[in-house]
């Protein structure tokens, strides 16, 4: 088996994604501080975040259709350029004397809309540059670089904000997208043309592909519950850490432990090939119930931190495994559409968790939503073991039939 990084096309893709991941990793901290500095309002920050999230959720299914129909590489290059423009717009605005919240919100909406078209291109780009036997390692390598960026990003953001201000973090992110676009433009990606149909027919075809595989749609439900529970933890966890576990330092250590776990899980996925990948991955995801339950019980801080690190290790391990199986089980001309439904389910569950957590905590106390989320995660993720398709799907996954005619671009 040829190592993916020995393949020029994947090497360029990997470099592009590494650069853009590092640029993206500095933005969350910079955005929060920039908006709070400019307005002093958490409501303004929520508005800007919503401007990015809403178009992303609304346009994801359309993004899947576009990526399948018009070649994932071209769509990825176009969206990188759009996000470059959006981030530079925010950066220039923040570098001025009186940044406009309206301009920042509009740029965030543009970036969110572009990401709805970019996200579904990830699977077709890997499948179109790496042969089937190298995809697990390729997906794991992309996971490693993304998670390493998340680990280094806050420190880099802090350095940039301290040295030059938050605007330069957005300028850096914009430049990273420009570099990614240039590298992607040089990548040769296999593409299977999609028959000309209406938008509705394309969306319906993608949904039939999802619905026709019990292991896939039941796993999507489990992953959606996981993301909703993660939103509950991120909403209520800081208060529990500060009030009952020892202070802000506990929460910071917990987040850093999670980042280390994600990176460790991605590295593990470069080496381990479970015979029943979806079953093992979903059972591993169920471990997220442990830190939720420990937070609900206000267990000692070291136990909570260790449990969270372990749970995020499971996530870091699952992601490359999941992506590899999906790339093998679905025909290349529907990959973007089926993965767009995956992302829609996962991202759509998070606002529900953010909204429900404080409401339930206000009515019954903070432990109640944390404990409830723990039960739901355990049932939803471990419960997929009862699905025949989840138990039967073994490694290596049987590749989907490849149509004879392919285009390279």
Wavefront OBJ file of the C-alpha trace (Angstrom):
o trace
v 0.000 0.000 0.000
v 1.389 3.408 -1.011
v 1.471 5.918 1.829
v -1.038 8.708 1.022
v 1.577 11.433 1.438
v 3.590 9.829 -1.375
v 0.689 10.604 -3.713
v 1.151 14.137 -5.069
v -2.563 14.912 -5.285
v -3.225 13.998 -1.665
v -0.037 15.702 -0.511
v -1.259 18.998 -1.980
v -4.720 18.447 -0.481
v -3.163 17.674 2.901
v -0.993 20.802 2.825
v -3.928 22.976 1.848
v -6.133 21.590 4.580
v -3.346 21.920 7.151
v -2.880 25.603 6.349
v -6.600 26.405 6.407
v -7.145 24.376 9.616
v -4.476 26.348 11.421
v -5.942 29.605 10.174
v -9.431 28.568 11.264
v -8.204 27.531 14.709
v -7.244 31.086 15.666
v -10.618 32.599 14.754
v -13.024 31.532 17.579
v -11.040 33.236 20.350
v -10.344 36.263 18.164
v -13.993 36.635 17.147
v -15.279 36.498 20.712
v -12.791 39.081 21.965
v -13.219 41.349 18.935
v -17.009 41.530 19.184
v -16.957 41.963 22.961
v -14.354 44.723 22.657
v -16.392 46.511 20.001
v -19.844 46.171 21.580
v -19.458 44.905 25.142
v -22.474 42.671 24.496
v -22.727 38.888 24.568
v -25.944 39.291 22.590
v -23.961 40.814 19.734
v -21.603 37.849 19.798
v -24.580 35.468 19.678
v -25.935 37.397 16.672
v -22.658 37.089 14.769
v -22.413 33.366 15.550
v -26.017 32.854 14.416
v -25.290 34.701 11.159
v -22.663 32.058 10.409
v -24.641 29.038 11.650
v -28.065 29.662 10.075
v -26.982 29.818 6.403
v -24.664 26.867 6.982
v -27.544 24.704 8.184
v -30.019 25.888 5.563
v -27.655 25.421 2.621
v -25.874 22.164 3.546
v -28.142 19.855 1.474
v -27.786 22.194 -1.519
v -24.019 22.185 -0.966
v -24.021 18.399 -1.265
v -25.889 18.536 -4.572
v -23.534 21.186 -5.973
v -20.384 19.291 -4.935
v -21.646 16.066 -6.540
v -22.828 17.768 -9.715
v -20.105 20.324 -10.426
v -16.913 18.575 -9.242
v -15.838 18.764 -5.611
v -12.468 20.326 -6.476
v -13.991 23.324 -8.257
v -16.500 23.847 -5.480
v -13.765 23.613 -2.826
v -11.576 26.175 -4.613
v -14.512 28.568 -5.030
v -15.541 28.267 -1.382
v -11.975 28.770 -0.171
v -11.837 32.006 -2.159
v -15.230 33.116 -0.794
v -14.131 32.425 2.774
v -10.845 34.214 2.088
v -12.799 37.318 1.063
v -15.124 37.066 4.083
v -12.308 36.730 6.613
v -10.288 39.539 5.042
v -13.408 41.707 5.191
v -13.748 41.043 8.919
v -10.027 41.577 9.459
v -10.002 44.943 7.688
v -13.128 45.995 9.603
v -11.556 45.119 12.952
v -8.311 46.893 12.085
v -10.247 50.138 11.659
v -11.053 52.595 14.413
v -14.805 51.918 14.577
v -15.671 48.364 13.441
v -19.258 47.882 12.279
v -21.164 44.966 13.793
v -23.328 44.862 10.660
v -20.314 44.386 8.400
v -18.902 41.662 10.659
v -22.286 39.898 10.727
v -22.615 40.059 6.922
v -19.113 38.670 6.463
v -19.898 35.894 8.933
v -23.030 35.023 6.958
v -20.991 34.866 3.737
v -18.445 32.606 5.409
v -21.189 30.406 6.848
v -22.883 30.047 3.462
v -19.558 29.195 1.805
v -18.824 26.549 4.436
v -22.162 24.866 3.621
v -20.794 24.209 0.141
v -17.259 23.412 1.350
v -18.071 20.804 4.010
v -19.584 18.218 1.606
v -16.480 18.353 -0.614
v -14.254 16.713 2.017
v -15.201 13.085 1.339
v -15.153 13.329 -2.489
v -11.735 15.029 -2.387
v -10.197 12.180 -0.374
v -11.969 9.498 -2.418
v -10.849 11.196 -5.635
v -7.170 11.443 -4.709
v -6.446 8.282 -2.669
v -7.082 4.646 -3.564
v -9.359 2.639 -1.273
v -6.581 0.858 0.657
v -4.985 4.156 1.718
v -8.077 6.122 2.710
v -8.153 5.244 6.391
v -4.637 6.565 6.831
v -5.420 9.599 4.667
v -8.520 10.447 6.712
v -6.603 9.903 9.937
v -3.797 12.219 8.779
v -6.335 14.934 8.009
v -7.824 14.361 11.463
v -4.386 14.659 13.057
v -3.639 17.983 11.404
v -7.109 19.375 12.196
v -6.894 18.349 15.848
v -3.308 19.533 16.218
v -4.475 22.898 14.876
v -7.257 23.010 17.472
v -4.661 22.348 20.145
v -2.264 25.055 18.916
v -4.874 27.539 17.687
v -5.866 29.204 20.982
v -2.219 29.840 21.889
v -1.521 31.300 18.440
v -4.684 33.399 18.668
v -3.634 34.724 22.055
v -0.211 35.668 20.707
v -1.707 37.453 17.691
v -4.300 39.292 19.772
v -1.683 40.354 22.306
v 0.861 41.451 19.698
v -1.327 43.011 16.995
v -5.040 42.788 17.809
v -7.832 40.359 16.807
v -8.130 41.773 13.282
v -4.852 40.172 12.268
v -6.161 36.745 13.250
v -8.842 37.122 10.572
v -6.311 38.395 8.046
v -4.199 35.305 8.743
v -7.241 33.060 8.266
v -8.076 34.800 4.988
v -4.530 34.268 3.736
v -4.696 30.603 4.775
v -7.804 30.108 2.608
v -6.057 31.768 -0.348
v -3.090 29.403 0.037
v -5.461 26.434 0.320
v -7.248 27.494 -2.881
v -3.954 27.737 -4.768
v -2.875 24.277 -3.619
v -6.272 22.740 -4.411
v -6.222 24.235 -7.889
v -3.139 22.101 -8.615
v -4.723 18.847 -7.371
v -5.949 16.249 -9.864
v -9.181 14.771 -8.479
v -11.168 11.914 -10.003
v -14.800 12.815 -10.521
v -17.793 10.743 -11.605
v -20.295 12.963 -13.445
v -23.861 12.999 -12.125
v -26.744 12.602 -14.606
v -28.562 15.842 -15.288
v -31.650 16.044 -13.021
v -33.649 18.630 -11.136
v -32.478 19.922 -7.770
v -35.370 18.157 -6.045
v -34.535 14.865 -7.731
v -30.886 15.152 -6.668
v -31.853 15.887 -3.064
v -34.344 13.000 -3.041
v -31.761 10.626 -4.515
v -29.271 11.541 -1.783
v -31.902 10.988 0.901
v -32.813 7.562 -0.552
v -29.139 6.589 -0.321
v -29.124 7.589 3.350
v -32.435 5.907 4.169
v -31.492 2.687 2.376
v -28.668 1.823 4.804
v -29.790 1.122 8.345
v -26.248 1.359 9.711
v -25.935 4.879 8.296
v -29.152 6.606 9.298
v -29.248 5.064 12.769
v -25.641 6.123 13.325
v -26.559 9.644 12.178
v -29.246 9.740 14.869
v -26.715 8.627 17.469
v -24.143 11.170 16.289
v -26.789 13.907 16.363
v -27.638 13.077 19.979
v -23.900 13.110 20.777
v -23.548 16.627 19.345
v -26.623 17.841 21.210
v -25.174 16.442 24.434
v -21.833 18.111 23.670
v -23.688 21.429 23.427
v -25.230 20.780 26.856
v -21.780 20.101 28.308
v -20.251 23.191 26.710
v -23.130 25.336 28.033
v -23.233 24.097 31.631
v -19.750 22.627 32.118
v -17.955 25.948 32.766
v -20.356 26.867 35.577
v -19.965 23.455 37.247
v -16.179 23.657 36.958
v -16.030 27.152 38.438
v -18.625 26.704 41.188
v -18.077 23.106 42.297
v -14.830 21.647 40.927
v -12.193 24.239 41.780
v -12.361 27.183 39.406
v -11.677 28.325 35.864
v -8.412 26.397 35.698
v -10.333 23.117 35.877
v -12.397 24.057 32.839
v -9.284 25.088 30.881
v -7.560 21.817 31.788
v -10.651 19.899 30.750
v -10.720 21.570 27.330
v -7.007 21.015 26.843
v -7.416 17.374 27.865
v -10.160 17.022 25.279
v -7.929 18.543 22.583
v -5.140 16.117 23.486
v -7.661 13.257 23.363
v -8.845 14.243 19.878
v -5.272 14.268 18.625
v -4.480 10.929 20.302
v -7.592 9.340 18.794
v -6.649 10.520 15.307
v -3.162 9.084 15.713
v -4.649 5.799 16.924
v -6.804 5.653 13.802
v -3.678 5.617 11.624
v -2.792 2.213 13.117
v -5.937 0.390 14.248
v -8.484 -1.192 11.894
v -11.377 -2.671 13.888
v -13.113 -5.595 12.221
v -16.551 -4.051 12.865
v -15.707 -0.361 12.505
v -19.138 1.237 12.937
v -20.050 -0.939 15.912
v -16.735 -0.230 17.649
v -16.852 3.470 16.814
v -20.398 3.992 18.067
v -19.744 2.066 21.291
v -16.664 4.227 21.813
v -18.785 7.366 21.341
v -21.077 6.192 24.147
v -18.212 6.910 26.588
v -19.200 10.600 26.347
v -21.882 9.716 28.884
v -19.161 9.330 31.532
v -17.916 12.956 31.752
v -21.525 14.176 31.526
v -22.520 11.969 34.476
v -19.432 12.944 36.468
v -20.160 16.646 35.930
v -23.753 16.088 37.029
v -22.465 14.479 40.224
v -19.724 17.129 40.692
v -17.127 14.345 40.898
v -13.490 15.229 41.667
v -11.871 17.339 38.952
v -9.159 14.790 37.977
v -11.836 12.167 37.273
v -13.871 14.575 35.123
v -10.817 15.709 33.163
v -9.648 12.124 32.566
v -13.123 11.011 31.471
v -13.459 13.930 29.063
v -10.029 13.211 27.581
v -11.003 9.553 27.058
v -14.358 10.472 25.489
v -12.712 12.883 23.034
v -10.109 10.228 22.211
v -13.026 8.045 21.132
v -14.320 10.863 18.909
v -10.892 11.438 17.373
v -10.686 7.714 16.618
v -14.208 7.411 15.217
v -14.077 10.290 12.744
v -11.440 8.893 10.323
v -12.913 5.382 10.613
v -16.402 6.676 9.856
v -15.229 8.748 6.878
v -13.321 5.813 5.417
v -16.310 3.459 5.667
v -18.644 6.046 4.133
v -16.238 6.590 1.233
v -16.174 2.839 0.626
v -19.878 2.128 1.005
v -21.348 4.913 -1.130
v -20.816 5.428 -4.838
v -18.566 8.448 -5.541
v -21.284 10.422 -7.344
v -23.441 10.625 -4.169
v -20.731 11.090 -1.524
v -21.183 14.831 -1.115
v -24.948 14.544 -0.733
v -24.919 11.791 1.879
v -22.205 13.528 3.905
v -24.160 16.795 3.758
v -27.068 15.041 5.497
v -24.585 13.729 8.068
v -23.320 17.226 8.829
v -26.839 18.660 8.833
v -27.896 16.180 11.516
v -24.805 16.817 13.637
v -24.686 20.607 13.360
v -28.454 20.964 13.641
v -28.505 19.166 16.988
v -26.109 21.596 18.643
v -28.398 24.677 18.738
v -31.049 22.461 20.349
v -28.596 21.527 23.096
v -27.573 25.157 23.592
v -31.227 26.210 23.920
v -32.506 23.337 26.075
v -29.645 23.147 28.593
v -30.253 26.465 30.392
v -34.037 26.011 30.321
v -33.897 22.587 32.005
v -31.190 23.751 34.407
v -33.339 26.716 35.409
v -36.330 24.464 36.113
v -34.674 21.457 37.800
v -31.090 22.450 38.516
v -27.833 22.039 36.598
v -27.358 18.294 37.274
v -30.653 17.403 35.546
v -29.764 18.280 31.917
v -26.253 16.861 32.319
v -27.581 13.556 33.656
v -30.306 13.461 31.012
v -27.777 14.076 28.259
v -25.606 11.267 29.661
v -28.512 8.805 29.466
v -29.447 9.891 25.939
v -25.873 9.558 24.644
v -25.478 6.099 26.146
v -28.773 4.898 24.704
v -28.418 6.502 21.275
v -24.806 5.506 20.569
v -24.614 2.119 22.286
v -28.148 1.361 21.102
v -26.972 1.196 17.485
v -25.498 -2.200 18.399
v -29.060 -3.535 18.083
v -29.162 -2.572 14.385
v -28.315 -5.516 12.081
v -26.413 -3.356 9.588
v -24.190 -1.910 12.308
v -23.291 -5.397 13.583
v -22.778 -6.919 10.132
v -20.652 -4.223 8.514
v -17.092 -5.523 8.720
v -13.669 -4.230 7.778
v -12.550 -3.867 5.084
v -15.800 -2.409 3.795
v -16.807 -3.613 0.372
v -16.259 -0.729 -2.075
v -19.321 0.645 -3.798
v -19.571 -0.115 -7.526
v -17.520 2.342 -9.566
v -19.087 3.700 -12.765
v -16.833 3.196 -15.735
v -16.598 6.804 -16.876
v -14.612 9.232 -14.750
v -13.302 12.725 -15.317
v -10.132 14.162 -13.793
v -9.772 17.795 -12.951
l 1 2 3 4 5 6 7 8 9 10 11 12 13 14 15 16 17 18 19 20 21 22 23 24 25 26 27 28 29 30 31 32 33 34 35 36 37 38 39 40 41 42 43 44 45 46 47 48 49 50 51 52 53 54 55 56 57 58 59 60 61 62 63 64 65 66 67 68 69 70 71 72 73 74 75 76 77 78 79 80 81 82 83 84 85 86 87 88 89 90 91 92 93 94 95 96 97 98 99 100 101 102 103 104 105 106 107 108 109 110 111 112 113 114 115 116 117 118 119 120 121 122 123 124 125 126 127 128 129 130 131 132 133 134 135 136 137 138 139 140 141 142 143 144 145 146 147 148 149 150 151 152 153 154 155 156 157 158 159 160 161 162 163 164 165 166 167 168 169 170 171 172 173 174 175 176 177 178 179 180 181 182 183 184 185 186 187 188 189 190 191 192 193 194 195 196 197 198 199 200 201 202 203 204 205 206 207 208 209 210 211 212 213 214 215 216 217 218 219 220 221 222 223 224 225 226 227 228 229 230 231 232 233 234 235 236 237 238 239 240 241 242 243 244 245 246 247 248 249 250 251 252 253 254 255 256 257 258 259 260 261 262 263 264 265 266 267 268 269 270 271 272 273 274 275 276 277 278 279 280 281 282 283 284 285 286 287 288 289 290 291 292 293 294 295 296 297 298 299 300 301 302 303 304 305 306 307 308 309 310 311 312 313 314 315 316 317 318 319 320 321 322 323 324 325 326 327 328 329 330 331 332 333 334 335 336 337 338 339 340 341 342 343 344 345 346 347 348 349 350 351 352 353 354 355 356 357 358 359 360 361 362 363 364 365 366 367 368 369 370 371 372 373 374 375 376 377 378 379 380 381 382 383 384 385 386 387 388 389 390 391 392 393 394 395 396 397 398 399 400 401 402 403 404 405 406 407 408 409
